[in-house]
Amino acid sequence: MRDEEDPGTLELMLPRKRGRPPTFGYAMTDAQRAARYRARRAGQADHADVRTCSDMVLLDKIRASITAKDAELTGFLVHVLWQRYPLQLK
C-alpha cells in the first residue's frame, strides 16, 4: 500500500495474476459461460450456410430436422457432415 503523503514511497510492482484475463472485467460463472456459448451457437444456426457452419451448428440442424421428421433435409445434412470427414480405409 502506498502512502499518498510520503513522496519517498514507491509503488510496488506486483506480478500479474496467472491465466488469461477476464473478458468482461470479471470472472464469469459456469452458467453464464454456458449461456453465452448457447446463445452464440443459436445465432450461428439462424443464418449459417450448412457447408461452412461449425460441426455443432450442423448437428443442431440435424437434430431439428429429425424432430421435424423431414427425411430429405436430414439426409442432406448428414451427407454434408459425411463429406467433411470421409472414411479413410487402409
N, C-alpha and C positions, 0 to 999 in steps of 0.2 A: 504494500500500500504506500502511496506517495503522499507526502505532506506538502500541501499547496503553499504553506507559509515558508518553508525551508528551501532556499534556492539551491542548496547543495545536494538535495535528494534527487537521485536519478530514477528514471522509470525502469523497472525490471523487464528484461526481455525473456519472457517465459516461452517455453516451447509450445507449439500449437498442439491441439488435440489430435490424436491418431484418427485415421479414417477419412472418408470423404465428407466434406462439409454439407450440412443440410441444405436442401434445395430452396425451401421457403423461409429459412432463418430459424426454424425449429424442427425438432425431430418428429416425424410422423409416426403415428401408431400403425400397427399391422393392419388394422381395419381400414384406416384412411388410405394406406398404400394400396390395399386390395381394391378398394372402391375406385380409386383413381385409375388403376390398371383396367378394371372392368369398363369404366366409362370411356377410356381411350380406345379400348378394343371394340366397344359398341359403336363408337363414332367412325372407326375404320370400316366396320361392316356395312354401314349405311350407304357409303358411296365408293366402295372399293371395287376395283376390277379384279375378278376372281383369278386371273392369271398372274397378277402382280401382288396380291394381298398376302399377308402373313399366313403361316400354316394354321395358327389358332383361329384367325378370322374365317379361313376356309372350312375348318372343322365346325365352327359355329354355324356356317351356312349349310353344311351338310346335315347337321343336327336339325336345323329348322326345316329343311326340305323333307327330311324323313318324317318329322312331326306333321307337316302339311300333307303328307302322302303324295308327294309329287315325284314319281318314279323317274321321269325324264330328266328333271333338274338334278336329282340325286345322282343319277348315272353320269351326267356331265361333270358335276363337281368331283365325284370320285375319280373320274378319268383325268381331270386336271391335277388332282393330288397324285395319282399314279404316274403321270408324266414327270412330276418333279423328282420322284425317287424311283427311277427304273430299276428293275430287278437285274442284278449282275450275276450271271451264272458263270461258274468256273469250270 
